[in-house]
Amino acid sequence: EVSVNIIKFAEIFCKLRALDEDGNVIVRHVKLYPHQRKQLIEFAKAIIEKDYDKFILLWSRQAAKTTSTAIFMAWCLCFQIDFQIAILANKGTTSVEVLDKVKDIFKELPFYMKSGVVNWNNKMFQLDNNAKIGAYPCTKDALNGRSINLLYVDEMAFTFDGDVEQQREFLSQAQPVLAATKGILVISSTPNGKDLFCEIYNNALLNKNNFRHSFVPWYMIPGRDDKWAKDVISLITAEKFAVQYELSFDVETNRILNSQTM
């Protein structure tokens, strides 16, 4: 049943490491936020019904985006044969962090639910159902010679140091790779000005492309209120809060003088 019910897979079988009240590391079941449940259902529908193949996630910091995508990738590895996943990010260390979360989830699954491991290292692992997942830095030739069923690009707006033309060229090269397998593309990021990620997201809002969009600002996350926001703003400034938590494309964080000072 969990092969077609990703929410049951996540809430009953997925576990992650966390800190308890005393600061000790414990392993506990994943507790999904409402926006995570909605996104996981849409991800699974793309696999089961092949209903759509492109997603763009504009989620606040600490909205559990990495956990959500990691659950989806672990679910695919368990129940899809010959399924190839590539994780790319603006930095190699970032993509490895996403992979590590997939590994953590996979290791805690019951033995009867997962295939045997035939290769396991710090940048990839492969199963005996020929499913494979790897973490790579986002470069022009990152997809060369690869057969990919799911491509996840994290912090898309910051890849190639924000160079829009290089980002556009990379995505154009990814299209035929994914088309060959009828693969799924997932891109996510916090804003980095009015760049390609902003363009793709706004076009998705206007139905000018075939990306399915998701917007999760800070106030959609349970347990966060105005007091929480004020505390964070006091630490990082209102301008950075607008970008990282309110998800504004209009704020420039790299000015010598910020907008409040001006």
N, C-alpha and C positions, 0 to 999 in steps of 0.2 A: 504493500500500500504506500509506503514512503517513497517508492520510485515515482509516484505520480502526485504525492502530497508533500511538497517541500516544507510546509509549515509544521507538519507532524515530524518530519525529519529533523527540522531545526530545534523544535521545542522539547522533543523527547530524547533525541540522541546526541545533539551537538553540545559540547562542553568546551569551556575556555578557562584559562587561568585568570585569576583575579586576586585582589587583596581583601582580606577580611578587616573587621574593625580594629584589630590589633596590628595590622600591617603584615600579616602572614600570607604567603601565597597559597591559594586554594584552587581547586578545580570545581567549577559549578556549571549547571545547565544554563544555556543561553536564554535570556529573557528578551523577547522581541518588543520593540516599540511598534505602535500602529503603522508608522510609515515604513518600517522594515518589513512587516507582514505584507503590506500592499506591494512593495517592490519585489519581494521574493516570489509572490504569486505571478507577477508580470514576467519575471525572468523565466520561471518554470513554464509558463504558457508559451514562451518563445521556443522552448525546446520541445514540448509535448505537441503543441498545435502548429508550430512553425508559423506563428501569426505575424510576427515582426522581428526584425533582426538588428535594429540599431537603438541604443539607449544613450541618453545624456543625463547625468545626475549632477545637479547643482545643490549640494548639501552643505550645511554648516559644519564647522569644526565640531568634533565630538558628537556627531549625529549617528555614529556606528555604521558609517558607510563601508569601512574596511571589513567589519564583521559580516555585513550583509552580503557583500560580493564574495567573501571567503566561504560562507555557507553555500552560496550558489555554486561556486566552483567545486567544492567538496562533493556536493550532491551530483554534479555532472560526472565527476570522476568515478563515483560509485556505481552509477546506473546507466552510463553511456559507454558503449564499446568503441574503441579506436578514436577516442575523443581527445583532441589536442588543444591545450590552453596555453596562451602566452600572456604574461603579465609584463607590461611596460610602464615606465614612469619617468619623470624628469630626471631622477637619479637612480642609479643601480641599487643603492641601499634602500630606497623607497619601495621598489618592486620586490626586493627580497623580504622586506617586512610584511608585505601582503602575502607572499608565499609562505612565510613562517606561520602566519595565522591559519592558512589553509592546512598546513602540516599539523598544527596544534589540534585543530578540529578533527582531522583525519585520524590521528593517533588515538583519540578518545572514543572513536566509534566502535561498536561491538564487532568482533572478528568476523561474524557471519555476514556482515553488511558490506565489507570491503574486499577488493581483490588483493592478491599478494603483491608485495613490493619487489620489483626486480632491479631498481636503481634508485638511490636516495643520496642526494648531496645538498650542499647549501644553496644551490641555485635551481634545482629541478628534482622531480621524482617521477618514476614511471611504474605502472602497475602491470600485472600479467594479463589484464584485459586490453592491453595496448593503449590505455589512457595515459596521458603524459601532461605535465604542467611544468613550465619553466619561467624564471624571472630574468628580465633583461633590461638594460638601459635603453631608452628610446633614442635610437640612431637611425640614419637613413637606410642602413642595410640590415636592420634588426630582424626583418621578416624574410630575408632572402633565403630561398630554398626550403621554407617551412610550409607545412600543411597545417592550417589552424582552423579549429571549429569555434573557438571563443577567444577574442582578443579584448583584453582589458587594459585601457590606458588611464592611469591615475595621474592626477595633477596635470591634465592635458594642457592647461593654459600656460604652464611653466616649462613645458618641453622645448627643446632647442633654444633655450634662453629667451623664450617668448617671441621668437622669429616667426611671423605669421606665414611667410612664404614657405619656409622649411616645414612647418606644421602641415600646411595644405598639401605639399608634395608627399609627405609621409602618409597622410590619409588617402591620397589618390593611389599610392602604391599598395596600401592595405586592401583596397576594394577588390581587385582581382584575386588576391590571396583568399579572402573570405568568400568571394563568389564561387570559387572552385569547390568549396565544401558546404555552401549555403550556411556559412558561419555567422556568428553573432558578434557585434561590436558594441562594447560598453566604454564610454568615456566619462570621466568625472573630474571635477576640479573645483577649487574656490576661485573667485574672479581674479583676473590679472589685467584689468582695464578692458577697453573695448577692442578685443582681439578676435582671433578665429573662434575660440571657444564661445565667446559672447555672441558672435555672428551665428554659429550653429544653434545655440540655445534660443536666441530670438527668432530665428527662422523656424525652429521646431514649434515655438509658441504660435506662430502665424501659419502653421501647416505648409510651410514652403520647402520642407525637406521631409524625409521619412524617419527622423529620429523621434522616439517616444521620450518625452521629457519628464523630469521629476524635480521638484523644488521643495527643499526642507530647510527653512531658516531656523534660528535658535528657538523661537517661541513655539514651534511645533513639537519640541522635544519635552516629554513629560518631566515635571519637576523644576522647570526653569520659569522664573518670573522676573518682574522688574528689578527686584532686589539683586537677583543673580546677575542680571545684565549690568547694573550699576557697579557691582563689585568687579566684574571683568573689565568694564570700561576704565575703571580707576587704575587698572594694571597695564592695559595695552593702548589706551587712547580711543576716543570715539571713532576716529577715522578708520583705524584698523579693525575695530569692532564692526563697522559698517561693511567692510569687505569680507572678513572671515566668518561673521555670524549672521549679518543681515543680507549678505550675498549681493552687495551692490557693485555693479560694473562701472559706476560713475565716479568712484572715489579713487584718486591717485595717491598711493601711499609713499611714493618715492620722491616727492617734492622736498626741496630744502625747507620750505615753510609749509606746514600742513594747512588745510582749509580753515581750521578754527583760528590759527594764528593770523592768517591773511584776512 
